[in-house]
Amino acid sequence: MKKIIFLSILASVLFACGNKENNQSIDKLIETKNVKVLQEKKTALQLEIATIEEALASLNVKKEEALVAVMTVKDTIFNHYLDIQGNVNTKENILVQPEFSGTLISLTVKAGQKVSKDQILGRIDDAGMSQQLAQIENQYALAKTTFERQKNLWDQKIGSEIQFLQAQTQMISAQKNVAQMKAQLSKTVIRAPFSGTIDEVFVEKGQVVAPNPQGLMRIVNLGNMFVSTSVPENYIGKLKVGTEVDVYLTSLGKTYKGKVRQIGSFINPNNRSFGIELSVPNPENLLRPNQVAKLKIIDYVNKNAIVVPTGVIQEDAKGNKFVFTVEGSNGKSGNAKKVSVTLGQSSDNVTEILSGLNATDIIVTEGVNTISNGMKLNF
C-alpha cells in the first residue's frame, strides 16, 4: 500500500511537477499523435519507475504486515455448564418450642454451645404434676398388689371371676394414668431434637414461656448442608441424581464439589422450572444457612473437542463465523488465512468448534481485528 502511494506521488511528480520543458515536450508529442514516439516515451518512463523500485527494494521497505499472538489448536475435554444461583440450607435448623406453658425454672445452655441429641436444654415448672404423679403411682402400686393377690386366689379356684376381672381392670387403668401423667410431665423438660450448636437463645431463666413464632432458642446442625435451587424445565433429561456440581460461595471465595441428591417431580407453572437439592460437604463448618451460592452444573461433555477463545471468532457481513489461521508458519511468521467455522456451545470464555478447524492448526488469538486474508504475520 505504501509503495502504491509512493508511485502515485512519483507519477504526479513526473507528469505534473516536472520541468516546463518536459511538460511541453510531452504535450507536443501528444499533439503529433505519433504512436511510435509516444510508445518510446512510455517505455522510458517505465524504466525510470523500475529503477526507483529497485532502489526501494535495496532500502528494505517491507510489505504490509502485522504483529499478532497465536496458539496451536488441540483436542481437549469440553464441559458446558448451566450457571444458576442457589441458597445454602440445612434441614436441621429449627426454633425450639416449649410443649408446655409455664415458668422457665432452668436454662442449661447458652449461645454457641454444642449439644447432643436429647440433651436437656431447660425445664419448665410442672405446676404440681410431680405430686400428682406420685399419687397416681401409689394408686397403681395398690391396684397391682390387689390384682396379684386376686389372681392367686383365682388360680386356686377361690373367689369369683368378677372380682378377678375388676382387680385387673383397676390395675390396667392405674397403669395408663401413670403413663399419661409421665408423658405430660416430660413436656416440661426441653431437650435437643438433634445434635448441633445453639445459635441463639431468646429467653431467660424465670420467664413465663409458651409456644410462639420466636421460640425459645435456635439450634443448627452444619453437618448436613445442601443447596436448593430451581432449574428450567428443558433440563429435565440432562440432570440425574449423582451429577457433580461446582458450588461457588461468593462470601467465602471458595468452590465446593456437590452432587445432585434430589430432583423435583413437579413443574412450577409460574416459571416453568423444577426444584433440585445438592448435597455439599462442610468439613470446615464455613457454610451457613441462607448463604448465596453460584452453581455450575455440567449438562454437556465432549471428550475430544476443539475449542478456541470466544473472542477470536468474528462474523462477516453475511453472518458467517470465521477465524484466522496461520499458513506457512516457520515458528516466527506466516500468512493469515480466513477460515469459516461451525460453532458448538460456549462456556468459560471458550467456544466449541464443530467444523472448520483441525488439531494442530495455528490460530491468531491477539490482533485479529487488525489483519486481513493473506497478510504477513509476525509472532
C-alpha positions as CSV (number, residue, x, y, z in Angstrom):
1,M,0.0,0.0,0.0
2,K,2.8,2.4,0.9
3,K,4.6,1.5,-2.4
4,I,1.4,2.3,-4.4
5,I,1.1,5.6,-2.7
6,F,4.7,6.4,-3.3
7,L,4.4,5.5,-7.0
8,S,1.3,7.7,-7.3
9,I,3.2,10.6,-5.9
10,L,6.1,9.8,-8.2
11,A,3.8,9.8,-11.2
12,S,2.4,13.1,-10.2
13,V,5.9,14.5,-9.9
14,L,6.9,13.1,-13.3
15,F,3.8,14.3,-15.1
16,A,2.5,17.3,-13.2
17,C,5.5,18.7,-11.4
18,G,8.2,18.1,-13.9
19,N,10.1,20.9,-15.5
20,K,8.4,23.0,-18.0
21,E,10.4,21.8,-21.0
22,N,9.5,18.2,-20.2
23,N,5.8,19.0,-19.9
24,Q,5.8,21.0,-23.1
25,S,7.7,18.1,-24.8
26,I,5.0,15.5,-23.7
27,D,2.2,17.9,-24.8
28,K,3.8,18.3,-28.2
29,L,4.3,14.6,-28.6
30,I,0.6,14.1,-27.8
31,E,-0.4,16.8,-30.4
32,T,1.6,15.0,-33.1
33,K,-0.4,11.8,-32.5
34,N,2.7,9.8,-33.3
35,V,2.1,6.4,-31.7
36,K,5.6,5.1,-32.1
37,V,7.2,8.2,-30.4
38,L,4.6,8.0,-27.6
39,Q,5.4,4.3,-27.0
40,E,9.1,5.1,-26.8
41,K,8.4,7.9,-24.2
42,K,6.2,5.5,-22.2
43,T,9.0,2.8,-22.2
44,A,11.5,5.4,-21.0
45,L,9.2,6.4,-18.1
46,Q,8.6,2.8,-17.1
47,L,12.4,2.2,-17.0
48,E,12.7,5.1,-14.6
49,I,9.9,3.7,-12.4
50,A,11.7,0.2,-12.4
51,T,14.9,1.9,-11.3
52,I,13.1,3.6,-8.4
53,E,11.5,0.2,-7.3
54,E,14.9,-1.4,-7.2
55,A,16.1,1.4,-5.0
56,L,13.2,0.9,-2.7
57,A,13.9,-2.8,-2.5
58,S,17.6,-2.1,-1.6
59,L,16.3,0.1,1.2
60,N,14.4,-3.0,2.7
61,V,11.0,-1.4,2.5
62,K,8.6,-4.2,3.7
63,K,5.2,-5.2,2.5
64,E,2.2,-4.6,4.9
65,E,2.4,-7.0,7.9
66,A,1.1,-7.3,11.5
67,L,2.4,-8.5,14.9
68,V,0.0,-11.0,16.4
69,A,-0.2,-13.7,19.1
70,V,-1.1,-17.3,18.1
71,M,-1.9,-20.6,19.7
72,T,-2.0,-24.2,18.4
73,V,-5.4,-25.9,18.5
74,K,-5.6,-29.4,20.1
75,D,-8.2,-31.9,21.2
76,T,-9.4,-31.4,24.8
77,I,-12.3,-32.1,27.1
78,F,-15.1,-29.6,26.8
79,N,-17.7,-29.2,29.5
80,H,-20.7,-27.0,29.2
81,Y,-22.3,-25.7,32.4
82,L,-25.7,-24.5,33.5
83,D,-25.0,-21.4,35.6
84,I,-27.6,-20.7,38.2
85,Q,-27.9,-19.3,41.7
86,G,-29.0,-21.3,44.8
87,N,-29.3,-21.0,48.5
88,V,-27.4,-22.9,51.2
89,N,-29.6,-24.6,53.8
90,T,-29.9,-27.4,56.2
91,K,-32.9,-29.4,57.3
92,E,-31.6,-29.4,60.9
93,N,-32.2,-25.7,61.6
94,I,-35.1,-25.1,63.9
95,L,-36.6,-22.9,66.6
96,V,-37.0,-25.0,69.7
97,Q,-40.6,-24.5,71.0
98,P,-41.9,-25.4,74.5
99,E,-44.5,-28.1,74.6
100,F,-45.8,-26.8,78.0
101,S,-46.7,-23.3,79.1
102,G,-45.2,-22.1,82.4
103,T,-42.3,-20.5,84.2
104,L,-38.8,-21.5,82.9
105,I,-37.2,-22.7,86.1
106,S,-34.0,-24.0,84.5
107,L,-31.9,-23.0,81.4
108,T,-28.8,-25.1,81.0
109,V,-27.3,-23.8,77.7
110,K,-26.1,-20.6,76.1
111,A,-25.5,-19.3,72.6
112,G,-22.6,-21.0,70.8
113,Q,-22.7,-24.2,72.9
114,K,-22.6,-27.6,71.2
115,V,-25.3,-30.0,72.3
116,S,-26.1,-33.7,71.7
117,K,-29.4,-35.2,70.7
118,D,-31.9,-35.5,73.7
119,Q,-29.6,-33.3,75.9
120,I,-31.6,-31.3,78.4
121,L,-31.7,-27.6,77.5
122,G,-34.1,-26.4,80.2
123,R,-37.1,-27.1,82.4
124,I,-40.5,-25.6,82.9
125,D,-42.4,-25.5,86.2
126,D,-44.7,-28.5,86.1
127,A,-47.5,-26.8,88.2
128,G,-47.7,-29.7,90.7
129,M,-47.8,-32.5,88.2
130,S,-44.9,-34.2,90.0
131,Q,-47.0,-34.6,93.2
132,Q,-49.9,-35.8,91.1
133,L,-47.7,-38.4,89.5
134,A,-46.5,-39.7,92.9
135,Q,-50.2,-40.1,94.0
136,I,-51.1,-41.9,90.8
137,E,-48.1,-44.2,91.1
138,N,-49.2,-45.1,94.7
139,Q,-52.6,-45.9,93.3
140,Y,-51.1,-48.1,90.7
141,A,-48.9,-49.9,93.2
142,L,-52.0,-50.7,95.3
143,A,-54.1,-51.8,92.3
144,K,-51.2,-54.0,91.1
145,T,-50.9,-55.7,94.6
146,T,-54.7,-56.2,94.7
147,F,-54.7,-57.8,91.3
148,E,-51.8,-60.1,92.1
149,R,-53.5,-61.4,95.2
150,Q,-56.8,-61.8,93.5
151,K,-55.1,-63.7,90.7
152,N,-53.5,-66.1,93.2
153,L,-56.9,-66.8,94.7
154,W,-58.5,-67.2,91.3
155,D,-55.7,-69.6,90.3
156,Q,-56.7,-71.7,93.3
157,K,-60.4,-71.5,92.3
158,I,-61.1,-69.2,95.3
159,G,-63.3,-66.2,94.8
160,S,-65.4,-65.1,91.9
161,E,-64.3,-64.3,88.3
162,I,-65.9,-60.9,88.5
163,Q,-63.6,-60.0,91.4
164,F,-60.6,-61.1,89.4
165,L,-61.6,-59.1,86.4
166,Q,-62.4,-55.9,88.4
167,A,-58.9,-56.1,90.1
168,Q,-57.3,-56.5,86.6
169,T,-59.2,-53.6,85.2
170,Q,-58.4,-51.3,88.1
171,M,-54.7,-52.1,87.7
172,I,-54.6,-51.5,84.0
173,S,-56.4,-48.2,84.4
174,A,-54.0,-47.0,87.1
175,Q,-51.1,-48.0,84.9
176,K,-52.4,-46.0,82.0
177,N,-52.9,-43.0,84.3
178,V,-49.3,-43.2,85.3
179,A,-48.1,-43.4,81.7
180,Q,-50.3,-40.4,80.7
181,M,-49.0,-38.3,83.6
182,K,-45.4,-39.1,82.8
183,A,-46.0,-38.1,79.2
184,Q,-47.4,-34.8,80.4
185,L,-44.5,-34.2,82.8
186,S,-41.9,-35.0,80.1
187,K,-43.2,-32.0,78.2
188,T,-41.9,-29.7,80.9
189,V,-38.3,-30.9,80.0
190,I,-36.8,-29.1,76.9
191,R,-34.5,-31.5,75.0
192,A,-32.3,-31.1,71.9
193,P,-34.1,-32.6,68.9
194,F,-30.7,-33.4,67.3
195,S,-27.0,-32.8,67.8
196,G,-25.9,-29.3,66.8
197,T,-25.0,-25.8,68.1
198,I,-27.2,-23.4,70.0
199,D,-27.2,-20.4,67.6
200,E,-29.2,-18.0,69.7
201,V,-31.2,-18.1,73.0
202,F,-34.3,-15.8,73.1
203,V,-35.5,-16.4,76.7
204,E,-34.1,-16.1,80.3
205,K,-34.5,-18.2,83.4
206,G,-37.6,-17.3,85.3
207,Q,-39.5,-16.1,82.3
208,V,-43.0,-17.4,81.6
209,V,-42.9,-19.2,78.3
210,A,-45.4,-20.7,75.8
211,P,-45.3,-21.7,72.1
212,N,-44.7,-18.6,69.9
213,P,-43.2,-17.8,66.5
214,Q,-39.9,-16.8,68.0
215,G,-39.4,-20.0,70.1
216,L,-37.0,-20.4,73.0
217,M,-33.8,-20.8,71.0
218,R,-32.4,-21.8,67.6
219,I,-30.4,-24.9,67.1
220,V,-28.4,-25.6,63.9
221,N,-26.5,-28.6,62.7
222,L,-24.0,-27.6,60.0
223,G,-23.0,-31.2,59.2
224,N,-25.8,-31.9,56.7
225,M,-25.8,-28.9,54.4
226,F,-27.4,-28.7,51.0
227,V,-28.1,-26.2,48.3
228,S,-31.6,-25.8,46.8
229,T,-32.5,-24.1,43.5
230,S,-34.9,-24.1,40.6
231,V,-33.9,-25.3,37.1
232,P,-35.6,-24.6,33.7
233,E,-37.8,-27.5,32.6
234,N,-35.8,-28.1,29.4
235,Y,-33.0,-29.6,31.6
236,I,-35.2,-32.4,32.9
237,G,-33.5,-35.0,30.8
238,K,-30.0,-33.6,31.4
239,L,-29.9,-33.8,35.2
240,K,-29.6,-37.0,37.2
241,V,-29.1,-37.9,40.8
242,G,-25.4,-38.0,41.4
243,T,-24.5,-35.4,38.8
244,E,-21.4,-33.4,40.0
245,V,-21.8,-29.7,40.6
246,D,-19.4,-26.9,41.3
247,V,-20.7,-24.8,44.2
248,Y,-19.0,-21.4,44.5
249,L,-19.7,-19.4,47.7
250,T,-19.1,-15.7,46.9
251,S,-18.9,-14.8,50.6
252,L,-16.1,-17.3,51.1
253,G,-14.4,-17.2,47.8
254,K,-14.3,-21.0,47.8
255,T,-15.7,-23.7,45.5
256,Y,-17.1,-26.9,46.9
257,K,-17.9,-30.1,45.0
258,G,-21.5,-31.1,45.4
259,K,-23.8,-33.7,44.0
260,V,-27.5,-33.7,42.9
261,R,-29.3,-35.7,45.6
262,Q,-32.9,-34.9,44.8
263,I,-34.8,-33.9,41.6
264,G,-38.3,-32.5,41.9
265,S,-41.3,-34.2,40.3
266,F,-43.3,-31.0,39.9
267,I,-43.1,-28.3,37.3
268,N,-43.9,-24.8,38.6
269,P,-46.4,-23.4,36.1
270,N,-45.4,-19.8,37.0
271,N,-41.8,-20.0,35.9
272,R,-41.7,-23.4,34.1
273,S,-39.0,-24.8,36.4
274,F,-38.5,-27.7,38.9
275,G,-36.6,-27.8,42.1
276,I,-33.4,-29.7,42.9
277,E,-31.2,-30.3,46.0
278,L,-27.5,-30.7,46.1
279,S,-25.6,-32.2,48.9
280,V,-22.5,-30.2,49.8
281,P,-19.7,-31.2,52.2
282,N,-18.8,-28.8,55.0
283,P,-15.6,-30.0,56.6
284,E,-14.6,-26.6,57.9
285,N,-18.1,-25.6,59.1
286,L,-17.9,-22.4,57.0
287,L,-21.2,-23.0,55.2
288,R,-24.2,-21.3,56.8
289,P,-28.0,-21.4,56.1
290,N,-29.2,-18.8,53.6
291,Q,-25.7,-18.2,52.0
292,V,-25.9,-17.4,48.3
293,A,-24.2,-20.0,46.0
294,K,-23.4,-19.9,42.3
295,L,-23.8,-23.3,40.7
296,K,-22.1,-24.7,37.6
297,I,-24.0,-27.9,36.7
298,I,-22.4,-29.9,33.8
299,D,-25.1,-30.6,31.2
300,Y,-22.9,-31.4,28.2
301,V,-19.5,-33.2,27.8
302,N,-17.3,-33.6,24.6
303,K,-14.2,-35.6,25.4
304,N,-12.5,-34.8,22.1
305,A,-13.4,-31.3,21.4
306,I,-11.6,-28.5,19.5
307,V,-12.1,-25.2,21.3
308,V,-10.9,-21.7,20.8
309,P,-11.2,-18.5,22.8
310,T,-14.6,-17.0,22.2
311,G,-13.0,-13.5,21.5
312,V,-11.2,-14.7,18.3
313,I,-14.4,-15.7,16.5
314,Q,-15.5,-13.0,14.0
315,E,-18.6,-12.6,11.8
316,D,-18.7,-11.3,8.2
317,A,-21.4,-9.2,6.5
318,K,-23.4,-12.4,5.7
319,G,-23.4,-13.6,9.3
320,N,-20.8,-16.4,8.7
321,K,-18.4,-17.1,11.5
322,F,-14.7,-17.3,10.9
323,V,-11.3,-17.3,12.5
324,F,-7.8,-16.5,11.2
325,T,-5.3,-19.3,11.0
326,V,-1.6,-19.2,10.1
327,E,-0.4,-20.6,6.8
328,G,3.2,-21.5,6.1
329,S,4.3,-21.0,9.6
330,N,8.1,-21.1,10.3
331,G,7.7,-20.7,14.0
332,K,8.1,-16.9,13.9
333,S,6.0,-15.8,10.9
334,G,3.4,-16.9,8.4
335,N,0.4,-15.7,6.4
336,A,-3.1,-15.1,7.6
337,K,-5.9,-17.3,6.2
338,K,-9.6,-16.7,6.8
339,V,-11.3,-20.0,7.8
340,S,-15.1,-20.4,8.1
341,V,-16.1,-22.4,11.2
342,T,-19.3,-24.0,12.6
343,L,-19.8,-23.3,16.3
344,G,-21.0,-25.5,19.1
345,Q,-21.6,-24.4,22.7
346,S,-19.7,-21.8,24.7
347,S,-18.6,-22.0,28.3
348,D,-15.9,-20.3,30.4
349,N,-14.9,-17.9,27.6
350,V,-14.1,-20.7,25.1
351,T,-16.3,-22.0,22.2
352,E,-16.5,-25.5,20.8
353,I,-15.7,-25.7,17.0
354,L,-17.7,-28.4,15.3
355,S,-16.1,-28.0,11.9
356,G,-13.6,-25.9,10.1
357,L,-10.5,-26.5,12.3
358,N,-8.3,-29.5,13.0
359,A,-6.0,-30.3,15.8
360,T,-2.5,-28.8,15.3
361,D,-4.0,-25.8,13.3
362,I,-2.5,-22.5,14.4
363,I,-5.0,-19.7,15.1
364,V,-4.5,-16.0,15.7
365,T,-5.6,-15.1,19.2
366,E,-4.5,-11.4,19.5
367,G,-4.6,-8.8,16.8
368,V,-7.4,-10.5,14.9
369,N,-9.1,-7.1,14.3
370,T,-6.1,-5.6,12.5
371,I,-5.4,-8.3,9.9
372,S,-6.8,-9.4,6.6
373,N,-6.7,-12.6,4.5
374,G,-3.2,-13.2,3.1
375,M,-1.4,-10.6,5.3
376,K,2.0,-11.5,6.5
377,L,2.0,-12.2,10.3
378,N,4.8,-12.0,12.8
379,F,4.5,-13.7,16.2
